C-alpha cells in the first residue's frame, strides 16, 4: 500500500491506496479534534465503580476517561494511564493501566513479562532469523512485542529502538514523580507519525515541504527502513486530485455503492448497528435465481469488506445478502466474507449467517467512522461537516490564481467554524495568501464558494 498525505491549514488528510490506485483507507487529523490515543497521562481518580471493576479518571479532557480492570485505587489517587481509544459521543476516552511504549519494530510494556509475536510475523524462517536477537534484547521486567515491520530490520536497528523505548519510559517515570495530576507526560503521536509507525510499507508521498522535512527527520531517527520511500508531490494538480482520491472519497461517503455486474450495496447506520443491504439490481442475466443470487452475493462480499474498512465502520454490522435456499451456497458466502477480512488491520470477527440469511460481523471500533468525520450529524440535508467544509474552503482559497481579492461565501456553520475552532487555520491561510480572505455569510448556501473579486 502507498501512503499519500495532503497537508493544509486546519487538517492533514491521509489515504492508503492499493496497487491499482484504489482508496483502501482514509484518515483525517483536524484542528480541535486531534486524537489522544497513545498519550500517557498522570490522571486523578474521580470515582471508583467496584461493580464494574473500573474507575473514572480525570485526564485533562472534556470528559473523564474510563479505566477498566482498575487496581486497588481510591478516589483522589494519582494513576499513570495510557489512552487506548478516543472519547466518542457521551463516552470518555478508554484508558489502560500499564502504558506501552510502541515503536515501528517493537513494543515494550514495563512491568510485564514475556515475548509476543505479531500476527504479521507469520513465516517460520523469518521468525527464526529474529528469535536469537529478540531473546538477547528482551528483559524479565518488561513485556516485549515484536511487530511485523521488524522483518525489514537487522539486530542493530532493533537494539536501537529498544533503547529508545526504554529511554522514553524512564523520562515518563521521572516526569510523573514531579507532576500534579492531571498532567500529560507523553503526548499522543500525530497522524503522520502514527501511520509511518504502523502502516507505511510502500511509497510515502507528501505535498508539504515542512511536513516532509519533519518526516525525513523522524524516519532518519526511528524508522530507517523507510528512508528510501519518501517522496514530494510537486505537480501543478493537488495530490489527492491527481491520484483520483477526491472522487473515490465522495463515493465512500454515499449511501449506496454500485457493483460492477449490476448489483448494489446500501449502507444504513442506527444506534445499535450498521446494516448493509445487498440488492441484485440488474445482475443475474439468464442464470437461475439461486445461481444469480450466489454470483451477486460473492461479488458483494469483497466490496462490502472494502467499504466497511474504508468507511471505518465499527461495532455490530449486519449484511443482508440475497436469499439462497442451498445450504452449501450459504456456507460459501460466509467463507467468502471471512476470507475478505483475513489479515485485516482492525480486529474483525465474522459470526456466521442467521436463519434469516443475515451475516453478522463485529469489528473493533478504531476511532470515528468516515461518516462521523466528514458528514454532518444533524437532520439537515446530508452534507459535509462544517469543519470539514471549512478546511476544504481554505484549500480552495489557496489554489486560486489570478488577480483580485479572495472571497469566501459560505453557510453560517462554515463561517462559524472558521471564526471559532479553525481561527488559527484561517490566520495561516491569510498569511500564505498575503492578504485576508474575506468571509461572507450566506444562510441559503449549502456549503461554500470561493472566488476572486476586483474592486
Secondary structure, DSSP 8 states (H G I E B T S, - for coil): -EEEEEEETTEEEEEEE-TTS-EEEEEEEETT----TT-EEEEEEEEEEGGGTEEEEE-SSSS-EEEES--S--TT-EEEEEEEE--BTTB--EEESS--EE-SSEEEEET---EEE-TT---HHHHHHHHHHHHHH--TTEEEEE-GGGGG--HHHHHHHHHHHHHHHHHHHHHHHH--SSEEEE----HHHHHHHHT--S-EEES-HHHHHHHHHHHHHH-GGGTTTEEE--SSS-HHHHTTHHHHHHHHTSSEEE-TTS-EEEEEE-SS-EEEEEE-TTTTTTS-HHHHHHHHHHHHHHHHHHHHHHTT--EEEEEE------HHHHHHHHHHHHHHHTT-SS-EEEEEE-TTSEEEEEE---SS-HHHHHB--SSSSS-B-HHHHHHHHHHHHHT--SSSEEEEEE-HHHHHHHHTTTHHHHHHHHHHHTS--EEEE-TT-SSEEEEEE--
